[in-house]
Amino acid sequence: MTDAPKEEAEHKPEEEARGAPLPDSGTLVASCIHLLSAKAWETMGLVPNPATGKVERDFDEARIAIDAASALARTASTRARSSP
């Protein structure tokens, strides 16, 4: 009697680690801009800090978030216009 080899499904850890497909660049840029704008609102004291529930003001941090969101939006807009 011969032992037939058991066929096992090919194991691909890269696919398992990835899970869902990665979002496209436009979606990632929009997500980053959204996060930065939310941080700006929070650090300007316009909405409470979600971790503490308190309204906190740090205008230096707000300026960094605003400038970063602006630079990212400007870069994305420039690249979108120059794409065929």
Order of alpha helices (4+ residues) and beta strands (2+ residues): alpha-alpha-alpha
